[in-house]
């Protein structure tokens, strides 16, 4: 199955009998099927899982060390997954030979100025992936090569470098010690929500590598919480069912314990918020019915009904204060001594309450004469907040027309076989948001480009998310994602 190009995970029993005339093939097949290790149908046999097939291949490698096809590692060929299994159980001497073989290929892109997209680059990435997959369960055998591996991963994960190489280098950090691995992960966990900078492509690699850490530092836990609060649940609706599913997935690693706690708080708040919205809806519906019956919609009850709209500035203020952590319940438990933030929320709430109480109808209920004065101050504060928000919107609209025009032109010129240089030119001509839309369009159209990138380098704009999306496509185009 591995040696003949025409066969995959199954093979005809007739062909097996021709190739192995000295063995009772039919009897062996019956035993394997009976023991539920294999299946037979229409004269063809296959194992129920490829791992069983790989087990017998590895057994043959152990008995015949000279048959090991090392080129399957650098070339990512048929024997690659079987060799991962072989690496996990082979003796130390043979394991060291494999490490040296992989390092010899990886060092080519570290020590020499190798252009992206060449065979040397692909072989180096395949070897880097193999090291991580084959030795993450036996890191103790890498002590002899630890400094070399550590230096290579450090060089390949430098900021601004090739994102595909960085992704695989981050995943290979499973080979490092706890403190070194966390340092690599922290440096490449690009998450600046306030500046709109995040890279989902690299974050996925960070998530994969983080599964093998014993525990997270406080800074790394905070980054994961920010990611789930500000990025992950923006991509898809944060329904209670999805939050619960995410908690279940993260429960497979003890390192994610603080992140799971945050998500549980987030889930509880969702349920409470849903109940409050339902109660408010019923309450204001009742107010409206009463107002209609008493024919006083124009005056008193109308002011009460518009109160939720007047509360919008307070919501914006609260969001500005707590935007780094979207769960107030989690924030309460983890930041009890943050007095400044507590005072800001209390003052904001007091100003808004004063504003409501200063309304004509509701003001009659207030017996403290000076309280309505604060309503004017509160109105001014809310006006400033709204002006700041609108100015940001206007500033963004200034660039919208230009970017839309460039994006429309770029989409019209997209076609299969277009040159990478053309994609690069349009990519650099757009802003971040429109870059993402352009790359999404290329992906949707299933475009496969030709040629090379300018200067032999994969486009990268400050490690932004659009650059990660392009890197993901390039990885697929070069068949490095297998």
Phi and psi in degrees as a GROMACS rama.xvg file:
@    title "Ramachandran Plot"
@    xaxis  label "Phi"
@    yaxis  label "Psi"
@TYPE xy
-87.044  -32.1857  UNK-2
-85.0386  -27.776  UNK-3
-98.6706  120.095  UNK-4
-59.0565  -28.8022  UNK-5
-76.5841  -5.70401  UNK-6
-118.113  149.239  UNK-7
-114.041  -117.727  UNK-8
-87.9834  -4.66637  UNK-9
-131.893  162.067  UNK-10
-152.792  151.002  UNK-11
-73.2104  142.22  UNK-12
-65.6222  -28.846  UNK-13
-63.4598  -43.1521  UNK-14
-64.6632  -37.2984  UNK-15
-63.9185  -40.6323  UNK-16
-65.3741  -34.8291  UNK-17
-69.0006  -40.3709  UNK-18
-79.903  -27.4807  UNK-19
-125.73  68.2151  UNK-20
-67.1037  -19.8798  UNK-21
-87.708  0.766549  UNK-22
-116.454  144.296  UNK-23
-77.2835  78.8554  UNK-24
-56.1352  -46.3615  UNK-25
-61.3872  -40.4898  UNK-26
-67.1694  -41.9282  UNK-27
-63.083  -42.5645  UNK-28
-62.5778  -42.8173  UNK-29
-61.7439  -41.7816  UNK-30
-64.107  -43.7315  UNK-31
-65.4129  -38.9116  UNK-32
-68.6286  -42.2659  UNK-33
-62.956  -36.1166  UNK-34
-85.3309  5.7447  UNK-35
61.9573  30.1764  UNK-36
-97.2409  -19.1564  UNK-37
-142.931  173.029  UNK-38
-140.919  151.969  UNK-39
-132.667  139.51  UNK-40
-165.056  134.048  UNK-41
54.9061  39.8302  UNK-42
74.0818  15.9485  UNK-43
-124.249  145.692  UNK-44
-119.932  144.598  UNK-45
-153.103  154.378  UNK-46
-75.955  153.826  UNK-47
-69.5588  -20.1267  UNK-48
-146.523  143.132  UNK-49
-61.1126  -22.6757  UNK-50
-61.0869  -35.4017  UNK-51
-65.7162  -39.757  UNK-52
-62.3349  -45.5454  UNK-53
-64.8862  -31.5437  UNK-54
-59.8023  -46.4061  UNK-55
-70.1769  -32.1732  UNK-56
-64.9084  -45.3785  UNK-57
-64.1714  -38.6237  UNK-58
-59.3634  -39.7283  UNK-59
-66.7661  -38.6531  UNK-60
-62.8365  -41.2987  UNK-61
-63.8119  -35.6013  UNK-62
-81.1178  -23.7741  UNK-63
-134.335  75.6494  UNK-64
-57.7675  -25.9041  UNK-65
-71.4982  -12.007  UNK-66
-89.7689  -2.30251  UNK-67
-66.1412  119.636  UNK-68
-85.9388  85.3295  UNK-69
-60.7155  -27.5689  UNK-70
-64.1988  -16.4998  UNK-71
-70.4401  -20.7875  UNK-72
-74.4515  -55.3906  UNK-73
-72.0899  -26.7284  UNK-74
-96.61  -1.31617  UNK-75
52.7071  48.6972  UNK-76
-96.0954  -168.706  UNK-77
-55.0471  -38.551  UNK-78
-81.521  0.140589  UNK-79
-55.9655  -52.7136  UNK-80
-66.7718  -34.381  UNK-81
-65.7879  -35.7802  UNK-82
-70.9051  -27.6413  UNK-83
-62.1729  -46.9698  UNK-84
-62.6647  -41.2583  UNK-85
-61.4696  -42.3082  UNK-86
-62.6379  -33.3906  UNK-87
-70.7634  -20.1664  UNK-88
-123.275  -7.1992  UNK-89
-72.1763  162.875  UNK-90
-68.5036  164.465  UNK-91
-60.4706  -41.2354  UNK-92
-60.8273  -46.3922  UNK-93
-69.484  -35.1752  UNK-94
-62.6665  -39.8542  UNK-95
-65.1693  -35.0275  UNK-96
-61.5642  -40.7292  UNK-97
-67.0903  -41.8196  UNK-98
-60.1516  -47.0484  UNK-99
-63.8512  -37.3136  UNK-100
-61.7979  -46.8282  UNK-101
-65.9351  -43.5189  UNK-102
-64.51  -31.7984  UNK-103
-64.3083  -33.2941  UNK-104
-80.1202  -41.3451  UNK-105
-65.709  -37.6156  UNK-106
-62.9837  -21.0304  UNK-107
-64.4336  -37.2345  UNK-108
-87.9488  -10.2566  UNK-109
-88.9516  -42.3214  UNK-110
-90.7121  -24.8361  UNK-111
-117.858  157.187  UNK-112
-84.7888  79.2565  UNK-113
-91.135  131.543  UNK-114
-70.9935  144.84  UNK-115
-67.2529  142.792  UNK-116
93.454  -6.11619  UNK-117
-80.6321  165.72  UNK-118
-60.4371  -37.9373  UNK-119
-59.7032  -40.8229  UNK-120
-65.8907  -45.3338  UNK-121
-61.7387  -43.491  UNK-122
-63.5686  -39.4938  UNK-123
-63.6988  -42.6759  UNK-124
-65.665  -41.7717  UNK-125
-61.0365  -40.1242  UNK-126
-69.4537  -36.963  UNK-127
-63.6795  -44.9234  UNK-128
-61.3181  -41.8187  UNK-129
-64.1734  -42.0762  UNK-130
-56.8907  -45.5609  UNK-131
-64.4585  -43.8481  UNK-132
-70.6362  -38.716  UNK-133
-83.2315  -26.2983  UNK-134
-117.394  3.58428  UNK-135
-65.3691  -22.0724  UNK-136
-94.7782  -4.60911  UNK-137
-139.708  52.1472  UNK-138
-62.2834  -24.2403  UNK-139
-63.3476  -19.8741  UNK-140
-87.0169  3.00412  UNK-141
-103.721  4.93556  UNK-142
-54.1713  -39.1657  UNK-143
-62.5962  -29.8675  UNK-144
-113.031  9.58838  UNK-145
-59.3365  -46.7093  UNK-146
-63.1516  -39.0108  UNK-147
-63.8596  -45.2392  UNK-148
-65.4592  -41.6075  UNK-149
-61.6207  -44.4832  UNK-150
-65.1125  -40.9226  UNK-151
-62.7158  -47.0182  UNK-152
-64.235  -38.823  UNK-153
-62.7085  -43.7691  UNK-154
-66.7723  -43.6001  UNK-155
-74.4209  -15.1078  UNK-156
-104.493  17.3352  UNK-157
-64.6829  143.068  UNK-158
-59.9807  133.5  UNK-159
90.1899  -3.58403  UNK-160
-78.8379  -176.384  UNK-161
-60.8419  123.066  UNK-162
-67.425  -34.2326  UNK-163
-67.2119  -45.1759  UNK-164
-62.8315  -42.4038  UNK-165
-62.3323  -40.1437  UNK-166
-58.3308  -49.449  UNK-167
-70.9978  -29.5219  UNK-168
-69.6892  -37.7573  UNK-169
-62.3246  -45.2897  UNK-170
-63.945  -30.7824  UNK-171
-75.7738  -7.81721  UNK-172
-65.8305  -8.60041  UNK-173
-62.0061  -16.4474  UNK-174
-82.927  -10.8648  UNK-175
-92.041  166.159  UNK-176
-70.1889  161.447  UNK-177
-49.4915  -53.3817  UNK-178
-67.4445  -37.1274  UNK-179
-71.2755  -41.0675  UNK-180
-63.9824  -41.9367  UNK-181
-67.1932  -33.5285  UNK-182
-63.6654  -44.2761  UNK-183
-62.1855  -45.4706  UNK-184
-63.5843  -44.4756  UNK-185
-61.557  -42.4304  UNK-186
-67.2695  -27.0885  UNK-187
-106.093  4.12364  UNK-188
-85.2092  80.7672  UNK-189
-79.1493  107.151  UNK-190
-149.911  90.3226  UNK-191
-119.051  83.9075  UNK-192
-62.6383  -40.6556  UNK-193
-60.4808  -36.5427  UNK-194
-91.4224  2.97228  UNK-195
71.5408  23.2002  UNK-196
-107.549  119.853  UNK-197
-159.546  154.459  UNK-198
-132.439  98.5888  UNK-199
-61.9349  -34.6328  UNK-200
-59.1159  -47.3584  UNK-201
-74.318  -33.5059  UNK-202
-63.5274  -35.3695  UNK-203
-62.2144  -39.1206  UNK-204
-66.6349  -38.5832  UNK-205
-61.6817  -43.9685  UNK-206
-59.9555  -43.8203  UNK-207
-63.2876  -44.9502  UNK-208
-70.5627  -31.8147  UNK-209
-69.493  -19.5953  UNK-210
-60.5664  -24.2336  UNK-211
-98.4989  2.50781  UNK-212
-79.709  149.075  UNK-213
-73.1974  -39.4302  UNK-214
-159.44  163.544  UNK-215
-100.905  146.356  UNK-216
-74.82  168.806  UNK-217
-62.2007  -39.3065  UNK-218
-66.9943  -39.4506  UNK-219
-69.8123  -39.4997  UNK-220
-59.8455  -41.7898  UNK-221
-62.8509  -38.915  UNK-222
-65.5248  -41.2371  UNK-223
-64.9038  -39.3291  UNK-224
-64.4498  -42.9416  UNK-225
-61.8053  -39.4474  UNK-226
-62.2934  -49.2059  UNK-227
-68.7786  -34.4942  UNK-228
-75.8931  -36.4048  UNK-229
-109.227  -20.6119  UNK-230
-118.533  -56.5585  UNK-231
-57.9964  -45.3325  UNK-232
-86.3976  3.867  UNK-233
-86.8894  -32.1521  UNK-234
-69.3489  -35.8828  UNK-235
-137.975  154.778  UNK-236
-57.9993  136.596  UNK-237
-85.5402  65.2196  UNK-238
-71.7025  153.792  UNK-239
-53.8202  -38.1259  UNK-240
-65.0458  -40.547  UNK-241
-69.1179  -37.8258  UNK-242
-63.541  -43.0894  UNK-243
-63.0543  -39.8916  UNK-244
-65.4028  -38.9416  UNK-245
-64.731  -41.2025  UNK-246
-60.2339  -41.3918  UNK-247
-64.8225  -41.7439  UNK-248
-63.1121  -43.2868  UNK-249
-72.4777  -15.7783  UNK-250
-69.9863  -9.86305  UNK-251
-73.5704  -11.3257  UNK-252
-131.031  128.003  UNK-253
-66.1421  -23.2177  UNK-254
-62.3716  -26.3095  UNK-255
-86.9551  13.5239  UNK-256
-56.3914  -47.6065  UNK-257
-64.8953  -31.0215  UNK-258
-70.2752  -39.0059  UNK-259
-64.7875  -37.8132  UNK-260
-61.5238  -43.8052  UNK-261
-59.2246  -45.5738  UNK-262
-65.4359  -33.0121  UNK-263
-66.5175  -41.3643  UNK-264
-61.5282  -42.5467  UNK-265
-59.4296  -42.4088  UNK-266
-65.2181  -44.8893  UNK-267
-60.3914  -42.8341  UNK-268
-63.5877  -37.2921  UNK-269
-60.3707  -44.4916  UNK-270
-64.9694  -44.8964  UNK-271
-63.0459  -44.3703  UNK-272
-61.6055  -40.9055  UNK-273
-60.8628  -41.6235  UNK-274
-66.3322  -41.7947  UNK-275
-63.9822  -41.5925  UNK-276
-61.9864  -41.504  UNK-277
-63.3163  -44.0779  UNK-278
-63.9697  -43.6031  UNK-279
-63.5844  -39.6431  UNK-280
-60.8887  -46.7576  UNK-281
-62.8664  -42.662  UNK-282
-62.9355  -48.8335  UNK-283
-71.9667  -27.9407  UNK-284
-65.6614  -39.7019  UNK-285
-65.3223  -42.1315  UNK-286
-59.4858  -42.334  UNK-287
-62.8738  -42.7065  UNK-288
-62.2694  -44.5119  UNK-289
-61.0693  -43.5109  UNK-290
-63.0696  -40.2693  UNK-291
-66.1631  -38.5769  UNK-292
-66.527  -35.7955  UNK-293
-92.8472  1.53886  UNK-294
56.0365  38.0751  UNK-295
-124.115  33.5784  UNK-296
-63.9193  -34.6951  UNK-297
-67.1516  -18.0326  UNK-298
-123.074  -92.2487  UNK-299
-67.3838  -56.4634  UNK-300
-69.4206  -27.0087  UNK-301
-61.851  -37.6996  UNK-302
-63.8681  -36.1291  UNK-303
-69.509  -37.8139  UNK-304
-68.2577  -31.0519  UNK-305
-85.9587  -0.761275  UNK-306
-57.7104  -40.383  UNK-307
-59.5209  -34.1752  UNK-308
-68.1664  -36.9016  UNK-309
-68.2916  -21.1235  UNK-310
-78.6815  -7.16758  UNK-311
-58.3824  -44.8885  UNK-312
-59.1672  -36.5678  UNK-313
-65.1222  -37.9925  UNK-314
-61.6731  -43.0863  UNK-315
-63.4411  -40.4511  UNK-316
-63.7715  -45.9921  UNK-317
-62.4999  -38.3068  UNK-318
-65.153  -40.7896  UNK-319
-62.846  -36.8094  UNK-320
-72.0156  -40.8561  UNK-321
-112.455  21.7894  UNK-322
-67.9516  -22.0595  UNK-323
-73.3071  -25.5411  UNK-324
-135.079  113.634  UNK-325
-81.2255  -7.6968  UNK-326
-104.115  108.378  UNK-327
-67.1704  -32.8506  UNK-328
-63.8664  -45.1257  UNK-329
-63.5723  -43.727  UNK-330
-59.9083  -39.3132  UNK-331
-62.3034  -44.2653  UNK-332
-72.5513  -33.0426  UNK-333
-96.959  -14.5531  UNK-334
-133.076  51.9338  UNK-335
-64.6948  -26.5329  UNK-336
-94.6016  6.21038  UNK-337
-78.9565  77.1962  UNK-338
-64.3802  -39.8394  UNK-339
-59.0355  -44.1337  UNK-340
-68.8169  -37.7786  UNK-341
-59.9112  -45.0012  UNK-342
-63.1374  -39.0333  UNK-343
-62.5461  -42.2564  UNK-344
-68.0166  -42.0722  UNK-345
-64.3219  -42.2146  UNK-346
-65.2304  -43.5213  UNK-347
-61.0003  -44.0775  UNK-348
-64.1855  -39.1222  UNK-349
-65.443  -42.3743  UNK-350
-62.3908  -43.3948  UNK-351
-67.6928  -42.512  UNK-352
-60.7143  -40.1587  UNK-353
-61.9031  -39.9627  UNK-354
-62.4971  -44.4713  UNK-355
-63.0137  -43.1606  UNK-356
-70.2916  -17.8181  UNK-357
-83.3242  -5.12324  UNK-358
-63.3949  153.26  UNK-359
-54.2241  -50.2578  UNK-360
-73.7113  -46.6614  UNK-361
-73.0812  -25.3212  UNK-362
-61.3227  -25.2511  UNK-363
-65.2397  -22.3115  UNK-364
-84.0221  -9.52574  UNK-365
-99.1463  129.655  UNK-366
-103.773  -5.54421  UNK-367
-90.0588  114.075  UNK-368
-65.073  -34.0578  UNK-369
-81.8664  -12.0968  UNK-370
-62.2614  -43.2961  UNK-371
-59.8564  -24.101  UNK-372
-59.5183  -36.2731  UNK-373
-67.246  -18.6946  UNK-374
-62.2295  -38.7714  UNK-375
-66.1171  -41.8025  UNK-376
-63.5994  -42.251  UNK-377
-62.2145  -41.8085  UNK-378
-61.0128  -39.8122  UNK-379
-64.9112  -43.9594  UNK-380
-60.2166  -45.3517  UNK-381
-65.5373  -35.3452  UNK-382
-63.912  -42.1048  UNK-383
-61.7516  -43.4646  UNK-384
-60.8981  -44.5094  UNK-385
-65.3788  -41.5212  UNK-386
-61.9694  -42.5704  UNK-387
-60.4386  -41.4326  UNK-388
-64.9518  -45.3342  UNK-389
-67.1763  -36.3383  UNK-390
-63.4931  -36.8984  UNK-391
-64.8018  -40.7939  UNK-392
-63.2989  -45.8469  UNK-393
-63.1431  -39.3342  UNK-394
-62.1329  -38.2655  UNK-395
-72.4776  -34.6956  UNK-396
-66.1153  -26.6286  UNK-397
-56.7948  -35.4074  UNK-398
-95.4213  -5.34325  UNK-399
-64.6177  -45.4575  UNK-400
-61.6652  -45.2736  UNK-401
-60.8317  -48.4693  UNK-402
-64.6921  -38.1491  UNK-403
-64.7455  -39.0775  UNK-404
-64.7419  -45.769  UNK-405
-63.8973  -41.4656  UNK-406
-63.319  -42.6778  UNK-407
-61.7914  -44.3269  UNK-408
-61.5926  -43.0333  UNK-409
-63.5283  -43.6041  UNK-410
-62.6401  -37.7764  UNK-411
-67.5017  -22.8247  UNK-412
-102.532  3.57535  UNK-413
-76.22  130.209  UNK-414
-155.669  158.963  UNK-415
-65.4478  134.522  UNK-416
87.3942  3.93556  UNK-417
-63.3448  152.735  UNK-418
-77.4364  147.793  UNK-419
-61.9037  -32.9798  UNK-420
-61.4186  -35.2934  UNK-421
-68.5932  -44.5608  UNK-422
-58.8161  -43.5699  UNK-423
-62.117  -41.4514  UNK-424
-62.8341  -45.4541  UNK-425
-69.438  -36.3138  UNK-426
-60.6944  -46.3734  UNK-427
-73.6273  -18.5791  UNK-428
-83.4019  -2.4551  UNK-429
-115.405  158.831  UNK-430
-81.8087  167.726  UNK-431
-47.7894  -51.9694  UNK-432
-62.5221  -42.6159  UNK-433
-76.1552  -25.8754  UNK-434
-60.8461  -44.1121  UNK-435
-62.1716  -41.4653  UNK-436
-64.5015  -38.9933  UNK-437
-64.5915  -46.544  UNK-438
-66.8861  -37.5516  UNK-439
-61.9335  -37.9726  UNK-440
-66.792  -42.5994  UNK-441
-60.6082  -42.5827  UNK-442
-64.7303  -42.9949  UNK-443
-63.022  -38.0174  UNK-444
-80.5612  -2.51482  UNK-445
55.2789  45.0432  UNK-446
-74.2622  136.331  UNK-447
-120.277  106.609  UNK-448
-80.4675  172.041  UNK-449
-125.168  175.181  UNK-450
77.6733  -168.254  UNK-451
-123.689  161.402  UNK-452
-75.4785  154.518  UNK-453
-59.3686  134.486  UNK-454
61.6257  14.9583  UNK-455
67.2122  22.6403  UNK-456
-120.988  136.148  UNK-457
-67.1154  129.25  UNK-458
-56.1442  139.13  UNK-459
-153.064  117.466  UNK-460
-106.841  93.254  UNK-461
53.2776  33.7358  UNK-462
57.8993  29.8114  UNK-463
-74.7981  173.625  UNK-464
-64.8929  -35.4716  UNK-465
-62.9999  -38.0672  UNK-466
-64.1081  -37.3488  UNK-467
-65.7535  -39.677  UNK-468
-63.5132  -40.706  UNK-469
-66.6584  -39.9667  UNK-470
-62.246  -38.8707  UNK-471
-63.2525  -40.5938  UNK-472
-66.3134  -44.2327  UNK-473
-60.9473  -38.3211  UNK-474
-60.4367  -39.6133  UNK-475
-71.2235  -41.8398  UNK-476
-61.5855  -37.2802  UNK-477
-90.3828  3.72541  UNK-478
59.1766  38.9635  UNK-479
-95.9162  -0.972946  UNK-480
-91.197  2.33872  UNK-481
